[in-house]
């Protein structure tokens, strides 16, 4: 008997988008959660970590992370260190791309769910390679240095914190770029003349 999940994550998210305005009821019935992107007016749906395991996407996502961990440990790195490095790399990549994005609000709604599920898949991959039970809501040891509690509020706290950091990454880059532009602002002709007069008096 085939007990493999048949519901795809994309299908669940599409169903939630089409469900109407009773978002609380949709969350209750679907196993999804949502964030309202006030900047764009969009509702961004994402799965709880439990619901993600029940989708047809889960096995492939975990296998992908197992392959990455295999490559790292083959070079002599411990599984825990490989997992920590993978987490740091994926987060750094996300925030760097967010900082370069033309619109952080569009970027976050397009990339939030992928990063959540990728992170949960890393945790499950570590568990499978360690021969232990999958995480059941407690932060794994390999995540001890990670910035987020990935299972808190069924993943909702992780999603909210990550959302804010993505927006902040773009804001910080904008401030840095503005400071650089001001530093490179052409000196006015009047300022040059004044500087020349001061130099002549010395």
C-alpha positions, 0 to 999 in steps of 0.5 A: 500500500502506497502511503506517500503524501500526495499533496504538493506544497504549491497546491496547498498554498494555491488552495489557501490563496483561493480560499477567501478572506477567512484566514483564521479558518483557512489556517485551521483547516489547512495546517498553514500559517500566514503573514499579511504583507502590508506593503503589497497587500498580499497574504503570504502563506507558509506551512507549519513544520508539521504540515511540510512533512506531510507534503510530497515535497518533503522527501526530495527536500530532505534528500537534497540536504542529505546530499549536501551534508554527505559532500561536506562530511566526506571532506572530514567535517563532522555532521554537526559542523557541516549542518551549522555551516550549511545553515549559515551559508543558506542564511547568508545567501538569502540576506545578501540576495535580499540586500540586492533586491529591487523591492524587499517586500516582493523578495520576501514574499517570493522567498520566505516559504522556500527558506523555511522549508529548506531549513526544516529539511536540513534539520530532518536530514541531520536526524536521518543521517544520525539515526535518530527520530525527526525533530518534534518541536525542539531545536536540534543540537546542530542548530545551537548557534542558529539565530532562529528558533525554527519550531517555535509557534509551529514555525510562525515565530521563525517566519516572522523573525526571518521576514523582519531580517530580510526587510532590514537587510534591504533597508541597511543596504539602502542606507549604506548606498545613500551614505556612499552617494553623499560621500562621493557627492561632487564638490561645488565650485564655490566650495573649491574657491573657498578652499583655494582662498584658505590655502592661499592665506596659509 
